[in-house]
Amino acid sequence: MAGFFKSLYNKVINRAEVDWDDLEADLVSSDLGIRLTTAIIDELRALGREVSAEDVVETTRRHLAQRLPGDVPPPLPRPDGKPYVILVVGVNGTGKTTSSAKLGLWLKKRGFSVILAAADTFRAAAVEQLERWCERLGLSIVKGNPNADPSSVCFNAHQKAIANGTQFLICDTAGRIHTRHNLMEELGKIRRTLAKQDERAPHLTLLVVDATTGTNALNQAKEFHKASPLDGLIVTKLDGSGKGGIAVTIHDQLGIAPRFLGTGEEPEAFSMFQRNTFVEEIL
């Protein structure tokens, strides 16, 4: 039994009867949100009998599985030979740059060619961090001058990827504070710039969220989705904390599915989202 369910089980098993207020508080504090928590509590109460720890865990597990998407096919090279462009967005501190590099390695291990664009140009440390990752993992990188226009870095990287026949381009964009309108405008500019060389680009926009930040991650998803339509999430910091309920809530409320999971610091600690594994092992 994974962290979240084990904790839930242990809190209920030692009690003569379920304390509904405590159970509600536990579920809400696990980032499941009021709507999902209420549905779980209502179903348990409707059993009309003494509720066991097994009942609580099983009902919660089923509700979570119902509110998560089925397994999504992995990104694949485009049949027209143009690069498949992935835009990685998110606020600083979520593991965005690290996730971009890990995603690059994940694709490389499947035999695909990859270029990364260091478009977080206002933070020299971010460019250096991505450079170190690319060096370590044997990935190609395109960067601009310090404080270069991020959309120009993406444009140049896209141009290079097209010229070289590279199958995937991953753009690591600036860690935007999601309440800053001008920075959100910049995301729109990056999208328009990428579309100049391929009107369908970007083909996948992924928001990186930190599983341990809870409802803050939901707010970030709402703001980013307005500025740059999101196709999925990379959920980071899932290494045994039992957190991850926020991924369920974001999908339940916004329809944005988890696509990749970061489960540790090592480059290989990165995988595609699979519903059964997530519910059985991660939560």
N, C-alpha and C positions, 0 to 999 in steps of 0.2 A: 504494500500500500504506500503510495507516494506521500510526500510531506503534508500537503493540504488535507488530504483525506485522513491520514494518520492522526493529525492534530484534531480534526473534527471528531473522529471516532473516540479518541482518548478523553475528550471533553464530555462526551455524552455517556460513555460506558460506565463511568463511576457514579452516576447519579441514579437515584431511585426513580425519578421521572424527569422528562425533558423540561428545562426552563426555557420557554419559548422566546422570552426577551433576550436571554443570553445567546441562544442559537441564532436569532435574527442579527444581533450585534456581531457575532462571529462571522456570519456569512457576508454581511455588509463590509466588515473590515478586511475581508479577503478579496475585496474589489469586485464582487459579483453584482453590485448595484441593487437598488431597492426593488426594481421590477422583477428581476430574476429571483431575488431572495423571497419576495412575497409569494411568488408562484410555488417555490419549494415548500415554504411553511404551510401554505394553504393545502397543498397536496398531502403533507404529513398529517395535518390536523384532520383532514377528511377521512383518514383511515379509520377513525372512530374507535381506536383501541390504544393500548399502551405502545408507545413508539420506542423501538430499540435503536442502538447505535448503528446496527446494520441497515435499518430502515433509512436513517438519516443519510448515511454515506451512499447507499444505493440510489435513493431518490435524487440526491444532489448530483451524483455522477451522471444519471440519466438526463437530467435537465441540462447539464453542461454539454453533454454529447449532442443533444438535440439542437442546441443553439450555436454549435460550431459547424463550419462548412465541411463537406466531404473533402477528400484529398484532391488537391489541384494539380494538374500535370506540370512538370518542370518547364522552365523557359527553354526553348529550343531555337537553334539557328533559323534565320528567315530563309524561306525557299527562294527568294529573289536574290540572295547573295549579299544583300546590304546588312550592315551591322544591326544587331538587336540591341537597342539602347535602353539601359536601365538607369533611372534617376533615383538616387538615394537621398532622402531628405530627413530632417529631424533637428531637434535642439541639441546644443552642446551637452556633453556628459552622458548621452544615452548609449554611446558605443558606436556612433555612426561611421566614423572613419575606419575603425577596426572591422565593423561589419562589412563595409565595402570591400576591404581586402580579403576577408574570409569568403565572401561571395565569389570574388575573383578566383580564389583557390578552388572553391567548390566546382566552379565551371571548368577550370583548367584540368582538374582531376577527371572530368568526364570527357576529356579529349578536345575541348573547345579552345579556340584562341581568344584572348581577352586583352583589352587595353583599359586602364583606369585613368580618369581625368581628375586631377587634383583641383577642383573648383572651389574649395574652401579657402579662397585666396587672401582673405583679410586676417587669417590666423596663420602666421608662418609656421607655428607648431603643428598645425593640422597637415600642412603640405609635407613637412619633414617626417611626420608620423607615417603618412601614406607612403612616402618614399622608402622609409625603413622597412615597412611591411612588404612592399613590392620587391625590394632587394632580397629580402629574406625568403620570399615565396616564389621568386623567379617570374614576376609579372611585369608587363610593360606599363609605363606611366607617362602621361603628358601633363606638364605643368606650365604655368605662365610666370611672369615676373611678380614680385611681391605687390599686393594690392591690384593686380590685373583684374580686368572685368571678368567675373566668373563665366559669363555667357561666351566670351571670346575663347576661354580655355576649353569649354565644352565644344565649341565650333571647331577649333583646331584639332581636338582629339577625334571628333567625328570625321573630319576630313581625312585624317591619318588612317583611321579605322577603315574608311571606304577605300582609300588608295591601296591599303595593304590586304584587303579582303578579310579583315579581322571579324570574327563572328559576333563578339559581344563587346560593347562599350559600357562601362560603369562610371557614372558621373557622381563623385562625392561632393555634394554642394555644401555651402556654408551652414553652420549650426545656428539656425535662425531662432530668435526669440519670437514665439508664435504670435505675440501681440503687436509686433512691430510691422506696421503696414508697409513701409518702404522695402523692408527685406522680403516680404511676401510678394511685392511687385517684381522683385528681382527674379523670383522663381518663375513668374510668368514670362519674363524676358528670356530666361534660359530655355524654356519650352519652345518659344517662338523661334529662337535661334537654331535649335536642333531641327525644327520642322523645315528650315530653309533647304536642307540637303536631303531630307526624307520627311515628307508631309505627315507620315504616321508616327514619327519619333516625338517623344520617347514612347517606347512600347510597353514599359512597365515602370510605375512610380511606387517606390516602397518607402514607407515611413518607419524609421527606427524608434521603437519605444522601449523604455526601461521598465521591466515588469515590477520593479520594487517601488515605482513612483505612484502607482495607484491611479486615483481619479485625475491627477495631473496629466497622465498619458491620454486619457479620454478627451480632455480639453485640447491638448495638442493635436490630436487626431481631427477634432472638429474644425480647428482653425486651418490646419494644413489642407484638409479636404476641400475647404472653400477656395483656397488660393491655388491649389494644384491637385486636381482630382487623383485620389489615391487608388491604387490597384491592390494594395496589400500591406502587410506589416512584417517587419523583422522584429521579433520580440527578444530582447537581450536580458542577461542577468537572471537566467532561469536555472542556475546551478544549485539545485537542491534546496532552494529557499521555500518551496511550496507555494510561491507566488505564481502568477500567471492568469489569475481570474480576470484581470483587466483585458486580456485578449478576448475573452468570452464576451465581456460587456461591450467592447468596441464593435465586435462583429454583430452583436445583438442590437445595438442602438444605431450603428452607422452602416452596417453591411460591408465593412472592410475586413477581409479575412486575413488571419495570420498566414504568411507564406513560408517564412524561414524562422528558425529558432537559434539563438545563441545560448549555449549551455555551459560555457566555461571560457577560460582565457586563451587556451591553446587554439591555433588556427583551425584545427580539425573539429573543434567543439562547435559545430555549425551544421544544421541539417534542415531539410525541408519539413514543413509542418505535416504531421500525419495525425488525424483526429484520435485514433485509438491509442497511439503511443502517448499523445499529449495528455489525454484523460487518465490513462493507466499509470504512466511513469513520471510525467513532469509535474502535474498538479499536486 
